[in-house]
Amino acid sequence: MPVTSSRDARLRYELRGEGPPVVLLPPAGTGGSIWTLHQAPALQHAGYQTVTVDFRETSPATTQSDHPVRISNLVTDVAELIGTLEIAPCRVIGASLGAMVTQELALAHPDLVISTALLGTRCRTDFTRAAWARASAAHLRTENGAPRSDYDAIASLMQLFSSRTLSDEKAMEEWITLFRSLPVRSPGSAEQYEASIIPDRTAALRSMTRPSLVIGFDSDLLTPPDLCKEVAEAIPRSRYTEVAGCGHFGFLEEPEVVNSELIKFFAEN
């Protein structure tokens, strides 16, 4: 993947396809490649150019910096990448931490953004989700550099997918194999989890001017539909849709449904 320099970090990105650009921002502890399974190919087929991005502190070390990971840092990184690639204004999709960054990008740099799609998002972090993020970060730091165990892979899947997917034996065999290989055990990934602990941004989102599609997943434990709806209710020009039978990574569980919603929304916005 190409690498570009922000003020104090180096970011990896991959640009594919031709047409109006769409930037895709990943959840914490993953990377831009998570979009290449389903969303990026569908968008390219629909006539868009996709830019998948690895946040700072995503393994390997080429993207690490001496500065902490904060939402504001990630917003600056993405804004500078959009400027470097000369693709403004563009559409932006984010999931989980990526959605929180997308919201703040549209607030801080509306000139860079046409519209946003926010998957599994929230405008505040409650006690339970903050405790989970801190515990996850602490675990990552104690296991820095260690291969992902079967327990860690299964525990992640239990948090990210719905009971329907967890009961699909063939699918679970494939997902466990994939999750064992994910490069999430690092101090940088721990900082990404901590960055997801955000104050209440409801009032700020009321001043967001760009149209937004908010997608919730009915079995999401990490960003439940009620928290997603709060974001949709705060953003003036927003549309909310909920996908049934999906957990936090519903965009991987029901990609055709999610992709259809994204393409329809971007065709109108």
C-alpha positions in Angstrom: 0.0 0.0 0.0 1.3 3.5 -0.7 2.3 5.6 2.3 1.8 9.3 2.9 3.1 11.5 5.7 0.8 13.5 8.0 2.3 16.1 10.4 3.5 13.5 12.8 2.5 10.1 11.4 2.7 8.0 8.3 -0.5 6.6 6.9 -1.0 3.6 4.5 -3.8 3.8 2.0 -4.9 2.0 -1.1 -6.6 3.7 -4.0 -8.6 1.6 -6.5 -11.2 2.2 -9.2 -12.3 5.2 -11.1 -15.0 7.8 -10.5 -16.0 10.0 -7.6 -13.8 9.2 -4.6 -15.0 7.5 -1.4 -12.7 7.3 1.6 -13.3 4.3 3.9 -12.2 4.5 7.6 -11.9 1.3 9.6 -12.8 0.3 13.2 -10.2 0.3 15.9 -7.6 -2.5 15.8 -8.3 -3.4 12.2 -7.2 -1.7 9.0 -8.3 -0.5 5.6 -8.2 -4.1 4.3 -11.4 -4.9 6.2 -13.2 -3.0 3.4 -11.7 -5.0 0.6 -13.8 -8.0 1.4 -17.1 -6.4 0.3 -17.6 -2.7 0.4 -14.7 -1.5 -1.7 -15.4 -3.9 -4.6 -19.2 -3.0 -4.6 -18.4 0.7 -4.7 -15.9 0.3 -7.5 -18.5 -1.7 -9.4 -21.0 1.1 -8.9 -18.5 3.6 -10.5 -16.7 5.0 -7.5 -13.0 5.2 -6.7 -12.2 3.9 -3.2 -9.5 5.0 -0.8 -9.1 2.5 2.1 -7.0 3.9 5.0 -5.0 2.5 7.9 -5.1 4.8 10.9 -1.9 5.8 12.6 -0.5 3.2 14.9 -1.9 0.3 12.8 0.7 -2.5 12.5 3.3 -2.7 11.1 5.4 0.0 12.6 5.8 2.2 9.5 2.7 4.1 10.5 3.5 4.6 14.2 4.3 8.1 15.7 5.5 9.5 18.9 2.2 11.2 19.5 -0.9 9.7 21.2 -3.9 8.5 19.2 -6.8 10.9 19.6 -9.8 11.5 17.5 -8.5 15.0 16.7 -5.2 13.5 15.4 -7.0 11.0 13.2 -9.2 13.7 11.8 -6.1 15.8 10.9 -4.5 12.7 9.3 -7.5 12.0 7.1 -7.9 15.7 6.2 -4.3 15.9 5.1 -4.6 12.7 3.1 -7.6 14.0 1.3 -5.6 17.1 0.5 -2.6 15.2 -0.6 -4.6 13.1 -3.0 -6.5 16.1 -4.2 -9.9 14.3 -4.0 -11.9 17.0 -2.0 -14.8 17.1 -1.7 -15.4 13.4 -1.3 -17.8 10.9 0.3 -16.6 9.3 3.5 -17.6 6.0 5.1 -16.6 5.0 8.7 -17.3 2.1 10.9 -17.1 2.2 14.7 -14.0 4.3 15.5 -13.9 5.2 11.8 -17.4 6.5 12.0 -16.5 8.7 15.0 -13.6 10.1 13.0 -15.9 10.7 10.0 -18.4 12.7 12.1 -15.6 14.9 13.5 -14.1 15.3 10.0 -17.4 16.6 8.6 -17.7 19.0 11.5 -14.1 20.4 11.3 -13.6 20.3 7.6 -17.0 20.4 5.8 -15.3 21.7 2.7 -13.7 18.3 2.3 -16.8 16.2 2.6 -19.9 15.7 0.4 -21.7 13.2 2.6 -21.0 10.6 5.2 -22.0 7.1 6.0 -21.7 6.1 9.7 -21.8 2.4 10.5 -22.1 1.3 14.1 -21.4 4.8 15.5 -22.2 6.8 18.6 -21.9 10.4 19.9 -21.0 9.5 23.4 -19.3 6.6 25.3 -21.3 5.2 28.2 -19.8 3.5 31.3 -19.9 0.0 29.9 -18.3 0.7 26.5 -15.6 2.9 28.2 -14.8 0.1 30.6 -14.6 -2.4 27.7 -12.3 -0.1 25.7 -10.0 0.4 28.6 -9.9 -3.3 29.4 -9.2 -4.2 25.8 -6.4 -1.7 25.6 -4.8 -3.0 28.8 -5.0 -6.6 27.5 -3.4 -5.6 24.2 -0.5 -3.9 26.0 0.2 -7.0 28.2 0.1 -9.2 25.1 2.2 -6.9 22.9 3.6 -8.8 19.9 2.1 -12.2 20.9 0.2 -14.2 18.3 -3.5 -14.1 18.7 -4.8 -17.1 20.6 -7.9 -19.1 19.8 -9.5 -17.6 22.9 -8.8 -14.0 21.7 -10.1 -14.8 18.3 -13.3 -16.4 19.6 -13.8 -13.7 22.2 -13.5 -11.0 19.4 -16.0 -12.8 17.3 -18.5 -13.1 20.2 -18.3 -9.3 20.6 -18.5 -8.4 16.9 -21.0 -10.8 15.3 -24.6 -11.8 15.8 -25.8 -15.1 17.3 -26.9 -16.1 13.8 -23.3 -16.0 12.5 -21.9 -17.5 15.6 -24.2 -20.6 15.0 -22.9 -21.0 11.4 -20.2 -23.6 11.9 -18.6 -23.2 8.4 -18.6 -19.4 8.6 -17.1 -19.5 12.1 -14.2 -21.8 11.1 -13.3 -19.3 8.4 -13.7 -16.2 10.6 -11.6 -17.8 13.4 -8.8 -18.5 10.9 -9.0 -14.9 9.7 -9.1 -13.3 13.2 -6.1 -15.3 14.3 -4.0 -13.5 11.7 -5.2 -9.9 12.4 -2.4 -7.6 13.6 -4.1 -6.1 16.6 -1.7 -6.8 19.4 0.3 -3.6 19.8 0.4 -0.5 22.0 -0.9 1.5 18.9 -4.0 -0.6 18.6 -4.5 -0.2 22.3 -4.5 3.6 21.8 -7.0 3.3 19.0 -9.4 1.5 21.4 -8.9 4.3 24.0 -9.5 6.9 21.3 -13.0 5.5 21.0 -13.8 6.8 24.5 -15.4 10.1 23.6 -17.3 12.8 25.5 -20.9 13.6 24.7 -20.8 15.2 21.2 -24.6 15.4 20.7 -24.7 19.2 20.8 -21.8 19.5 18.4 -23.4 17.1 15.9 -26.4 19.4 15.7 -24.2 21.8 13.7 -23.1 19.2 11.1 -24.1 20.4 7.6 -23.3 17.4 5.5 -26.0 14.7 4.8 -25.4 11.5 6.6 -26.5 7.9 6.5 -26.4 6.2 9.9 -26.6 2.4 9.9 -27.2 0.5 13.1 -27.2 -3.3 13.6 -29.8 -4.8 15.8 -27.6 -7.2 17.7 -24.6 -4.8 18.1 -23.2 -4.9 21.6 -20.5 -2.3 21.2 -22.6 0.4 19.5 -26.2 -0.6 20.1 -29.0 0.8 17.9 -30.1 3.2 20.6 -26.6 4.9 20.5 -26.7 5.0 16.7 -30.1 6.6 16.7 -28.8 9.3 19.0 -26.3 10.3 16.3 -29.0 10.2 13.6 -31.3 12.3 15.7 -28.6 14.9 16.4 -27.4 15.4 12.7 -29.9 17.6 10.9 -29.6 16.0 7.5 -29.5 12.4 8.4 -31.2 9.1 7.5 -31.2 6.1 9.9 -31.5 2.5 8.8 -31.2 -0.6 10.8 -30.0 -4.0 9.6 -31.5 -7.1 11.2 -29.6 -10.1 12.4 -26.2 -8.4 12.6 -23.7 -7.5 15.3 -21.1 -4.8 15.4 -19.5 -6.0 12.1 -22.8 -6.2 10.3 -21.2 -4.8 7.2 -19.4 -8.2 7.0 -22.4 -10.3 8.0 -24.9 -8.7 5.6 -22.7 -7.0 3.0 -25.3 -6.9 0.2 -27.8 -5.1 2.4 -25.2 -2.6 3.6 -23.7 -2.0 0.2 -27.1 -1.4 -1.3 -27.9 1.2 1.3 -24.5 2.9 0.8 -24.8 3.0 -3.0 -28.4 4.2 -2.9 -27.5 7.0 -0.4 -24.4 8.2 -2.4 -26.4 8.3 -5.6 -28.7 10.8 -3.9 -26.0 12.6 -1.9 
